[in-house]
Amino acid sequence: MASNSALGQLKAIQLLDGSNYVEWRNNVLINLAMLDYDLAIREDPPEEPQPAEELNIIGEEYDNLMWAYNKKLAN
């Protein structure tokens, strides 16, 4: 759990006004690290899961069946 002093530090960060970006960014990064909220900054995002090959085959079979069914209905 974050300590009160760490949360107090968050209030001490100056508002971003465009001219103080470098100082603001450094203060934000330090405070996120102190609160252990910097996981998204420290680590790469996980890879997006890819569908299993069997699911692709099932999907292709379904598409073929639907194509044949629709072709049959059209005739």
C-alpha positions in Angstrom: 0.0 0.0 0.0 1.2 3.5 -0.8 2.4 5.5 2.2 1.0 8.9 3.0 4.3 10.6 2.2 4.3 9.1 -1.3 0.7 10.2 -1.9 1.7 13.7 -0.5 4.4 13.8 -3.1 1.9 13.4 -5.9 0.2 16.6 -4.7 3.5 18.4 -4.8 3.9 17.8 -8.6 3.4 21.0 -10.5 0.7 21.1 -13.1 1.9 20.5 -16.7 1.8 23.8 -18.5 4.0 23.0 -21.6 7.1 24.9 -20.4 7.8 22.5 -17.5 7.5 19.2 -19.3 10.9 17.7 -18.5 10.7 18.5 -14.8 7.0 17.3 -14.7 7.8 14.1 -16.5 10.7 13.3 -14.2 8.6 13.9 -11.1 5.7 11.8 -12.4 8.1 8.9 -13.3 9.7 9.0 -9.8 6.4 9.1 -8.0 5.0 6.3 -10.1 8.1 4.2 -9.3 7.7 5.0 -5.5 4.1 3.9 -5.6 5.0 0.8 -7.7 2.5 2.0 -10.4 5.1 2.0 -13.2 4.6 -1.5 -14.5 3.4 -0.3 -17.9 6.4 1.9 -18.2 8.9 -0.8 -17.1 7.7 -3.8 -19.1 6.7 -4.4 -22.7 3.1 -5.2 -23.3 2.2 -8.9 -23.7 1.9 -10.3 -27.2 -1.6 -10.5 -28.6 -2.8 -14.1 -28.5 -3.1 -15.6 -32.0 -6.0 -18.0 -32.8 -5.1 -21.7 -32.8 -4.7 -23.2 -36.2 -7.6 -25.6 -35.5 -9.9 -22.6 -35.1 -8.8 -21.2 -38.4 -9.5 -24.6 -40.1 -12.9 -24.8 -38.4 -13.6 -21.2 -39.6 -12.6 -22.0 -43.1 -14.8 -25.1 -43.2 -17.7 -23.1 -41.9 -17.1 -20.5 -44.5 -17.0 -23.2 -47.2 -20.2 -24.8 -45.9 -22.0 -21.4 -45.8 -20.8 -20.6 -49.3 -22.1 -23.9 -50.6 -25.4 -23.5 -48.8 -25.9 -19.9 -50.1 -24.9 -21.1 -53.6 -27.5 -23.9 -53.4 -30.2 -21.4 -52.3 -29.4 -19.1 -55.1 -29.9 -21.8 -57.7 
